[in-house]
Amino acid sequence: MSIRKIVTLPDPVLRTRARKIKVFDSKVQRLADDMLETMRAAPGVGLAAPQLGRSQRLILVEYAEADDDPEAPPVPPKLFVVANPEIVRHSTETVSANEGCLSIPGYLGEVERFQSITLRGYNLHGKPLRVKATGWLARIFQHEIDHLDGVLFIDRATQVWKVEDQEAVQVSPTQDESRKRQAVSS
Ligand SMILES: [Zn+2]
């Protein structure tokens, strides 16, 4: 595993529709390993292969869903590695929140996303998988899947602004009152 450089705008790979993964071999496994290490080092809650300059349909999401009860013990983050992900169902309800992107450092935007989604895809052994996600987890998946189609959060945002303090972009979402000020980067 190695930490690799995250590609940033205006690199054209971020605007390219990524290719489907057809062979689930050790190269794909190695790419996933590098993505995991790079995402954790950033740190981020999600990463798509084009962000490492590889135009392939592979995403990683690692996120701990916060409990509504502030006194509940912290939930360990759950890791999802999905090849060829596709949203097969989504809620009609949408929700607006702030997002950042590791490929667009220093910017945040308010983006409307589906409140819940069901996605289909494959694990690294080529076995079909299905994930149901709501809230922030659903948002991160939608952000990463957009990357595979060359779509960035700034395309969907109702407003985009520059953050002076880089730290603000790296804050993880929480359920508290300051949530509106916080954002996920992926
Ligand atoms: Zn991103």
Boltz pocket constraint, residues with backbone or C-beta under 6 A from the ligand:
constraints:
  - pocket:
      binder: B
      contacts: [[A, 100], [A, 101], [A, 102], [A, 103], [A, 143], [A, 147], [A, 185], [A, 186]]
      max_distance: 6.0
